[in-house]
Amino acid sequence: QVQLAESGGGLVQAGGSLRLSCAASGTIVRLNVRAWYRQGPGKQRELVAFISSGGTEIYADSVKGRFTISRANGQDTLYLQMNSLKPEDTAVYYCNTPPGFSYVPWGQGTQVTVSS
């Protein structure tokens, strides 16, 4: 059973930064886990960023220029560096496969709360 584990969330003031991490019971690369999603209060889950098959980083317009997705050198951990956080970034953040690929079972996510 694949298990995804997101971590690094917390409470931060607007303008602050957080770095989220994603690990898996299997290797991130083998599982094709290279995307971050989020689900804000009362909202549907949305795509935040992903790494394309060619290695290009793709971002939602709402986070472009503020968030950076990356993988560790050994590619066993996926990261999301979030800078200049805004209250509207408040959400539970999840890692998983990018659009067009079958999802692996969702993890618990990590809560990010940005206060104004």
QUISULZI-V50578 format. One record per residue. N is the residue number from 0. OMEGA is omega in whole degrees, -180 to 180 (* if undefined). D_LAST is the distance of its C-alpha to the last C-alpha in Angstrom with 2 decimals. Layout:
n=N omega=OMEGA d_last=D_LAST
n=N omega=OMEGA d_last=D_LAST
This chain:
n=0 omega=179 d_last=39.50
n=1 omega=175 d_last=36.70
n=2 omega=175 d_last=33.55
n=3 omega=-179 d_last=30.29
n=4 omega=177 d_last=27.88
n=5 omega=180 d_last=24.32
n=6 omega=175 d_last=22.45
n=7 omega=179 d_last=19.77
n=8 omega=179 d_last=16.66
n=9 omega=178 d_last=14.29
n=10 omega=-178 d_last=10.95
n=11 omega=177 d_last=9.08
n=12 omega=176 d_last=6.17
n=13 omega=-177 d_last=5.32
n=14 omega=-179 d_last=8.88
n=15 omega=-176 d_last=10.54
n=16 omega=173 d_last=13.56
n=17 omega=172 d_last=15.48
n=18 omega=179 d_last=19.06
n=19 omega=177 d_last=20.37
n=20 omega=178 d_last=24.09
n=21 omega=176 d_last=26.57
n=22 omega=-178 d_last=30.05
n=23 omega=178 d_last=32.88
n=24 omega=171 d_last=36.08
n=25 omega=-179 d_last=37.88
n=26 omega=178 d_last=37.17
n=27 omega=-177 d_last=34.26
n=28 omega=-178 d_last=36.74
n=29 omega=-179 d_last=39.33
n=30 omega=179 d_last=36.85
n=31 omega=180 d_last=35.45
n=32 omega=-178 d_last=31.88
n=33 omega=179 d_last=30.02
n=34 omega=174 d_last=27.08
n=35 omega=177 d_last=23.52
n=36 omega=174 d_last=22.23
n=37 omega=177 d_last=19.19
n=38 omega=179 d_last=18.89
n=39 omega=-179 d_last=15.76
n=40 omega=178 d_last=15.99
n=41 omega=-178 d_last=18.93
n=42 omega=174 d_last=19.52
n=43 omega=176 d_last=22.43
n=44 omega=-179 d_last=22.49
n=45 omega=178 d_last=22.13
n=46 omega=179 d_last=23.40
n=47 omega=-177 d_last=21.02
n=48 omega=172 d_last=23.69
n=49 omega=175 d_last=27.28
n=50 omega=-177 d_last=30.19
n=51 omega=179 d_last=33.16
n=52 omega=179 d_last=36.69
n=53 omega=178 d_last=37.42
n=54 omega=179 d_last=34.56
n=55 omega=177 d_last=32.34
n=56 omega=-180 d_last=28.59
n=57 omega=-177 d_last=27.24
n=58 omega=170 d_last=23.59
n=59 omega=-179 d_last=21.88
n=60 omega=-175 d_last=21.04
n=61 omega=-177 d_last=17.33
n=62 omega=-177 d_last=17.25
n=63 omega=179 d_last=20.20
n=64 omega=-179 d_last=19.97
n=65 omega=-178 d_last=16.99
n=66 omega=176 d_last=18.56
n=67 omega=177 d_last=22.06
n=68 omega=-180 d_last=24.36
n=69 omega=175 d_last=27.31
n=70 omega=177 d_last=30.02
n=71 omega=-178 d_last=31.53
n=72 omega=179 d_last=34.94
n=73 omega=177 d_last=36.74
n=74 omega=178 d_last=34.57
n=75 omega=178 d_last=34.14
n=76 omega=177 d_last=30.37
n=77 omega=-178 d_last=27.84
n=78 omega=169 d_last=24.57
n=79 omega=176 d_last=21.32
n=80 omega=-177 d_last=19.60
n=81 omega=179 d_last=16.02
n=82 omega=178 d_last=14.63
n=83 omega=-176 d_last=11.90
n=84 omega=-180 d_last=9.77
n=85 omega=177 d_last=7.54
n=86 omega=180 d_last=5.99
n=87 omega=174 d_last=9.60
n=88 omega=179 d_last=11.07
n=89 omega=-176 d_last=10.66
n=90 omega=166 d_last=14.39
n=91 omega=-176 d_last=17.55
n=92 omega=-178 d_last=19.14
n=93 omega=170 d_last=22.93
n=94 omega=177 d_last=25.68
n=95 omega=179 d_last=28.95
n=96 omega=-180 d_last=31.52
n=97 omega=178 d_last=30.78
n=98 omega=-180 d_last=31.70
n=99 omega=179 d_last=35.44
n=100 omega=177 d_last=36.06
n=101 omega=179 d_last=36.55
n=102 omega=166 d_last=33.61
n=103 omega=-179 d_last=34.24
n=104 omega=-177 d_last=33.14
n=105 omega=174 d_last=29.37
n=106 omega=-180 d_last=27.90
n=107 omega=-176 d_last=25.45
n=108 omega=177 d_last=22.49
n=109 omega=-175 d_last=19.64
n=110 omega=173 d_last=16.31
n=111 omega=179 d_last=13.16
n=112 omega=-179 d_last=9.89
n=113 omega=-179 d_last=6.63
n=114 omega=-179 d_last=3.78
n=115 omega=* d_last=0.00
